[in-house]
Amino acid sequence: MYGLWKPRVLGAWRMPATGPVVLAVNHSHMIDGPMLMGTAPRPVHFLIKKEAFVGPLDPFLRRIGQLKVDRTVADRAAITGALGVLERGGVLGIFPEGTRGKGDFASLRAGLAYFAVRSQAPIVPVAVLGSKDRPGRLIPALPPLRSRVDVVFGDPFPAAEDADGPAKRTRAALDAATLRIQERLSGHLAEARRITGR
């Protein structure tokens, strides 16, 4: 990432240095995940759609610890793998919108709340900005080479309202947690846009 573009990483010190963490990342361009993998202060294990695991990418993604997920079903193997990352004190990366879009956290799926509530890991919001500002000259599907991409980390926060109490995993509790998380993520994105001028 540093060789092809000019990432500017802000607030990486906010990520806890040890213990389980869930990174909630906005997703507007296909390089958002790789950009975070290349710039985060700790190794990140993403849930990545199974369609990406093709050809030489398959063994590469597995080797660097990425998790294959079938988005058409409740993929138990992916869920178990993601919880395993957190149980081992690792960093799980999630695009809470579920797929690439505007990257504005406007519509969140319940998966982020489930993993954070179940593991009681703090959520760290991350805004990747600038990846889709303009197409590259050589490869229009990618940002221009050597252009700046901002990666902005926010303050960690608990998914559950009462972080010290028992984690409730009912549908109502997860829906309420998702709404709280969405507010925090939207607030972080607005602040990241303010400080980066994007």
Secondary structure, 3 states (H helix, E strand, C coil): CCCCCEEEEECHHHCCCCCCEEEEECCCCCCHHHHHHHHCCCCEEEEEEHHHCCCCHHHHHHHCCCEEECCCCCCHHHHHHHHHHHHCCCEEEECCCCCCCCCCCCCCCCHHHHHHHHHCCCEEEEEEECCCCCCCCCCCCCCCCCCEEEEEECCCECCCCCCCCCCCCCHHHHHHHHHHHHHHHHHHHHHHHHHHCC
